[in-house]
């Protein structure tokens, strides 16, 4: 059964409208997320495009509407890309995309008179190919962890980019009247491709939002709400797993317990907001001294803990000294005065498989107590009594 272009446009508008409604219902509680607003604009452009193409196809006097529909298609592909950039936490300047849809509208009206069905075709199709390709590339370079539906969208938009580029190439090589062009790249084929793109994208965008929500919940369950580093429960869970894995190889392991000195005085003299800011700055300073494989958590209050797998006692002591210096370089300027925190550190080490995490933490805590008793702002190593 063959479908004429008008029928396909009608079906496309129904599918796009339904997908838009489902998408907006799903994300209505997250209307403050910029990416969703951009993607909502994409659906609006798609609906308006179908309506314009149907109107222009039914009335020869509306031939001038085709370039406007083309401009909306370019706008919709641009907002897909901008939305993914916003999802990844990146802003897009207006000048980076606004000129493209304007050019798609005015180029045929100024340079391709009298207007016809294919007026402005090549330039608008190449723009759609470009924005689809940019959107696909954005899916594969997320700011955080790459989500499953980002991969799906990246593949779909990448295929769409290839299709539109091939469509422009075939148009230039064969012309719109050629049977090969009509069969593989004509309006029927293109509208069908857009239908598939709309359906897959709409479901994937909704699923992407759910993935992000699940990731946020998982982050909230495993991270300290103030500093963003691991919380104590997640640290201990991961540390036990690391010790078990390292124990099979018999590697070294070290634990640091860190406590900010005179932290109560900071809160009392400068306020709890300043104290919170000091905790954040110190967590960042400590993190910069650690390796990717190390674990860091907020152990409680102004206390932090770090696990250094595969680290000898001497190397761990060197890391602890760097942390001590890094925290000492932290400066917070407040109206109540300048805050320069210091940290006391207790260090314990051993062989994975021969010592439990609880024992390492207990030893590091004993060393930390000695650091406090010895005047603070120093590193003390735990030494097993004879």
N, C-alpha and C positions, 0 to 999 in steps of 0.2 A: 504494500500500500504506500502510495506517495502522498506526502503532505505538501501543500503549497506554502509559500513563505508567510502569507497572512495568518494561516492557521498556526504555524510555528511561532510567530510573534505573539499570538494570543495565548498559546500554551506557555510560552516563556514568561509572559507577564503574570499568568496565574501562579506558576511555580515560584517565580521570584517574589511575588507578593506574599505567598504562603510562607516561604522561607524567611522573609523579612519579619513577618508577624511572629513566627516561632522564635526567631533570634531575639527580637525585642522583648518578648515575654520572658525568655530565659535570662536575659541580662538586665532587666529593668531595675533590679536592686543594686546594680553596680553601674548606674548611669554616670557616676563621677569618674569612671575609668576612661581616659581619652581615646584609647584604642577602640572601644565599643562605639563611641560617637562617630569615629571615622568609618568604621565598618557599617554602621547604620546609614551613613551617607552613601556608601557603595550600593546598598540595596535600593535606596531611593533613586539613585542614578539609573540603575538597571530597570526599575519599573517605569520611570519616565521615558527611557530610551525605547522600550517596547511600545509604549503608547504613541510616541512620535513617529516611529517607523510604520506602525499600523495606519496612522492617519495619513502620512505622506504616501503610502502605497495605495490607499483607496482614493486619493484625490490628486490628480496631476498638478493642480494648482498649488499644492503644498510641497513641491519638489525642493523648495528652499529649506525645508525642515530637516532634510537628510544631514547636512553639515552640523546642525544643532544636535541631532542624535549622535553623530560621530563624536562631537565634543563631550557629550555626556558619557559615552563609553570610555573616552580617555580619562575623564574625571574619575569615573568609577574605578578604573585600574590604578590610578594614582592614589586614591584614598585607601585601596587595599594595601598598597606599599606603605603609605604614611601610617596607617593603623598598626601594621606590624612593627614599624620603627617605634611608635609610641608604646606598643606592648613591650618592646625591649628597652624602654626607658630613654629613647633618643628623640629629640625634637627635629622637625623638618621645616626649614625656612620656606616661607610662602613662595619666594622666587624660584625654588627648586622644582616646582611642579605647576604653578598657576599659568605660566605662559603656554604650556603644551596644549591644554584644551582650547584656549583662546585661538591659538594658531590653527588647530584642527577645524575651527568654525570659519575663520575669516579667510584662510588661504584659498579654498575653492570659490568663495564668494567674490574674491578680488581677482583671481587668476584663472579660474576655470569656467568662464561664462560662455555659452549658456549652461546652467547647472544641469547635471544629469544624475542618474542613479549612482554612478561610480565616482562622482566628483569628490576630490579630496581623499580618495580611498587609500592610496599608498602611504601618505603622511600620517593619517590617523591610525592605520594598522601597525605601522612601525612604532608609533608612540605607545600603543597598547602592548606590543611585544616588549618594548623597553621597560615599561613600568611593571609588567608581569615578571620579567626577569629580575628586576630590582627587588620585588617582593619576595621572590623565591630565594634570592641571595640573603635577604634579611632573615628569613626563617632559619637559615643554616649558620647564622652568627648571633645567637642570642646573648643577652647580657648575663643571664644566669644559666641554670641548667637547661639543656635542650629538651623540650617536651615532645612527646610522641606525635601529637597533632601538629606541631610545627614542622616536623619532617613530612607528614602527609601533605600539608599545605605547600611546603616547598617543592615537593615533587609535582603536585597538580599545577601550581603556578608556573613552574619551569616548563612543563609540557605545553601549557597555554602559550607561553612566550615563544616556544619553538613553532607551534602551530601558526601563530600570527605572523611570525617572520617568514615562514614558508609560504603563507598566503600572499604576502606582499611580493615575494620573489616570483611566485607563479603568476601573479597578475602582470608583472612587468615582462615575464618571459613568454607567456601564452596569450594574455589578454582575457578579458572577462567573458568573451563569447566562446572561448575554446571549451570543448566538451570535458577535457581533463580538469580544467579549472572549475567548471560548474560542478563536476562530480565530487572533487575532493576539497575544494575551497570556496564553493559558491555560498550563497546566503543560507540555503538549507543546511549545509554541513556546518557552517559557522554558528548558526542559531542552535543547532543540536549540541555543538561543543560547549556553547555558553550555558545551555541547560545543565549539562553534566557538571560544568565548573561551578555553577550556582549551587546545585544540590550538595556536592561534595564540600565546597567551601563553607556553606551555611552550617552543616552538621559539624564540620571540623572546628569552626570558630566557636561554636557553642561548647564543644568538648574541650577546646583549649581553655576556655574560661573555667570549666570544672577542674581541669588539671591544675590550673593556677591556684584555685581555691584549696584543693587538696594539698598542694605544695606549701601553701601558706599555713594550713593547719598543722602539717608535719613540722614546718619550721618553728611554729609557736610551741609545739610539744617538745622540741629538742633544743631550743635556743633560749638564752637568757634575754628577757624582753628589753633590757636596757642596753647592754653592750653588744648583743648580737652573736656572741660566742656561745659555745655549748653550755647547756645547764649541767648541773652536777649529775643528775640521773643518766643523761645521755653520755656524758663523759665516762662514767664508770662502766656503762654497758660497752661502749666502744673500746675502752682501755682493756677490759677483760678479754675481748675478742682479739685485740692486738697482741696481748701477752700470750694467749694460747697459740696464735699463729707463729709468733716469734719463738716460742718455746720449742717448737718442732725443730728449729734450726739452732737453738742454743745461743741466741744473740744476747747482747747487752741491752739493758733498759734502765732509764733513769726517770725519776719523778721530782718535780719541783713544786713546793708549796710557797706561795707568795702572799704577803700581807702588807697592805699599804700602811705606812707608819702614821700614827697620830691622826687617823681618819676622823675620829669623833671630834677632834679639835677643828678640823676643816668644816664639818657640818655645823658645829656650834658657832664658829666665827663668821662663816660665809654663807650659810644656808644649805639646805638639802639639794637645791637645784645645782649649786656649785659642786657639791659632793658628787652628784650624779655625773656632771660633766667631767670631773676628774676621773671617775671610774671608766668612762667611755674612752678618754684620752689615754689612760694607762693601758686599757685592754688593747687599743690599737698599737701602742708602743711595744707591748709584749709580743703581739702577733707578728710584728715586723721582724722580730729577732728569732722567730721559730721557722722551721722548715714545713713544707707542704704535708709531710707525713706525721708531723707532731700533732698532739691534741691539746687544746687549751679550753678551760671552762672557768666560769665564775663559780667558785666552790662555796661561796656564802658570804654575804655582806661585802666587805672590802678584800676578801681573800680569793685568790686564783690558784688553780692547779694546772700543771702541764705534764704530759707524758711524752718522753723522748725515746721512742723505740730505736734500737740499733745504735745507741749512744753510750760510749764509755764514760766512766766516772769523770775523767779529766775533761773530756769534750763537753760533758754536761755542765761542769763547773765554768768552763769558758762561756757557754751560752748564758748561764745564770749571771755572770758578770756583765755581759752585754745587756741583758735585761735590766740589771740594776742601774747601769749607766743611762739606758734609754728612758727609763722612768724618771731618773734624776734630771733629764733634759726637758721633761714636760713642764710647760709654764701655762698657767691660766690666769688671765688678767680679769679681775672683778672690781666693781666700785668699792668693795670693802678691802681691797688690797690684792697683792700678787700671791698666787698659790703655786708652790713648787713641791710636789709630792716626792716622797722617797719610798723605797720598798725593802722589806726584809725577806730573805729567801732561804728556805731550807731544802737541802738536796740529799736525796737517797738514791742508791743505784744497786743493781744486782744482775744476776743472770736470769733471763726469762726461762720459765720452767722450773726454777729453783726457789722462786719467791713469789708470793701472791700480791695482788694489787693492794689489798688492805694492809699488808705488812710494809710495803713501800711507802704508802701514805702515812702510816704510823711513824715510821722512821723519819720521813721528811718533816712531819709535824714536830718531832722531838728536836730536829735540827733547827727548825724555824723558831722554836721556843728559845733555844740557845742564842739565835741571832737577835731576838728581842731583848734578852737579858744582857747581851754584850754591848748594847748601845744602838741597835737598829741600823738600817741602811747598809746592810752587808749580806754576804752569802756565807752560810755555814754548811759544811758537809757533815752528814751523819757518819760517825765512825763506830763500828761495832765494838762494844766493850770486850776486853780480854776475858 
